[in-house]
Amino acid sequence: MTDSATILKGRTGDWEIVLGLEVHAQVASRSKLFSGAAVGFGAGPNEQVSLVDAAMPGMLPVLNRFCVEQAVRTGLGLKAKINLKSTFDRKNYFYPDLPQGYQISQFKSPIVGEGLVNVDRDDGTSFSVRIERLHLEQDAGKSIHDLSPNETYVDLNRSGTALMEIVSMPDMRSPEDAAAYVKKLRAILITLGTCDGDMEKGNLRADVNVSVCRVGQYAKFRADGDFKHLGTRCEIKNVNSYRFIQQAINYEARRQIEILEDGGKIDQETRLYDPTKNETRSMRSKEEAHDYRYFPDPDLLPLVLDAAWVKAIEAGLPELPDAKKARLMSAYGLSAYDATVLTSDGDVAAYFEEAAKGRDAKLTANWVLNDLLGRLGKDGLEITASPIPAADIAALVALIEDGTISGKIARTVFEHMWAGEGAPSAIVEKHGLVQITDTGAIEAAVDKLIAENPDKAAAVKDKPQAIGWFVGQVMKETGGKANPAAVNEILKAKLGL
């Protein structure tokens, strides 16, 4: 574990950021947590609402067993303690889109207890985030304010949808670490199949708790296990992208530092992030637990799990990102960075493994991570919608390995593959893209170049790196088809290097 705290300069000294996240993940389930109403994106307003979701008189909640199983599966994937006994509570507050006037959640006795998530940074270092708890709860509906200047519309399709709230300890110290943690959490959830991780649809969103303290204070309070007096935190609600998480943290930390350095105090409150203005604004004062008047839901018995059932779920878990990363590094000789990027998306990892069968793994990884993912990102496509199948990437790598084409020519072939022109070998033949390995032809091009540029040829002996100019000119003369290794070897011999 490596600390990577962001240090912010203030007028009166240096400050540190302290971050904890509450991630709300929509459970991947066809029906809601306490009713049989369908769950899905894109339905018309109030088309997926049961009498239970609408809180009609006399309606009683019935717990969805599959949602419980998904929560247990997630807890196991987070290396967390599964509590065999948990309870549901009523969290009382008023929203127009909360027809019951309370939310059924878990307070004192959640289904999942303490866990741990290991997170990799882009620079190769890593850190751990302690999970405090995971609890099940139902979502509220949605208030719509922009359809009328005088009225608010309510859509209850989301009302009663099952959510897992994953609460971390304040173990993150920088905006980048917070985003990396959410990215790793998302990868775990998708691998487990417990949440689709679609942040654009709001199926995965984060409440970010931000506070600041003087440099050195965090280490002291963490050693004592006492974060209560570290600094007043503000909660930024429902942030749904990695970029927005980082921007919101940066703005909020600066806002708090300015207040403290002006002699003010931070009010504990809930804030919203406006990405258009890149600022946070106050939403409401932050309620404490007693403000919600939690009490056990009288309509739901305590949830008691069978230990053997939990063991069976654990036995059926898929290969998780950390284990897959270790295997890819061991089996394919990949760097920690390449393996981390590949395992951040299970579909990408599967694509790579199919393409790498019998091929140079590092070369294959480069093509998947750089060229393919770069082009997919540019066109807004997921790996599952790639117009180039894994077998064709494997075939492209094979042509490079056997010397038929160079890496530079391969990029031209790749563009034709992206355009749907077929297999790499057919493209090479159709466009005459075979690499020139005939040393005689390359020597002729080199001799001609040296004869036309005697001054440059003489200067290379004093400045060997200038050979790069000759390499470029030979490649230009041969239409980029000359074998680069052969060009370098012949040039060195001819120029006396």
Protein Blocks (a to p, Z undefined) as FASTA:
>chain_A
ZZdddcdddfkbccddddddddddddddfbdfkbcbdcdehiaehklccfklnopghiac
dddfklmmmmmmmmmmnopacdfbdcddddddddfklmnopacddfklcfbdcddddddd
fkopacddddfbdcdddddddddfklbfkbccddfklgopacdddddddfbfbfklmmmm
mmmmmmmmmmnopagoiaknopaccddddddddehjlmmmmmnopaklnopcdddehiab
fklmmmmmmmmmmmmmmmmmnopacddddddddfklopaddfbdcddfklnopacdfkbc
cddddfklmmmmmmmpccdfklmmmmmmmmnopafklmmmmmmpmklmmmmmmmmgopaf
klmmmmmmmmmmmmmmmnopafklpcbdfklmmmmmmmmmnomacfklmmmmmmmmmnon
apfklmmmmnopaccfbfklmmmmmmmmmmmmmmlmmmmmmmmmlmmmmmmmmmmmnnop
acfklmmmmmmmmnoZZ
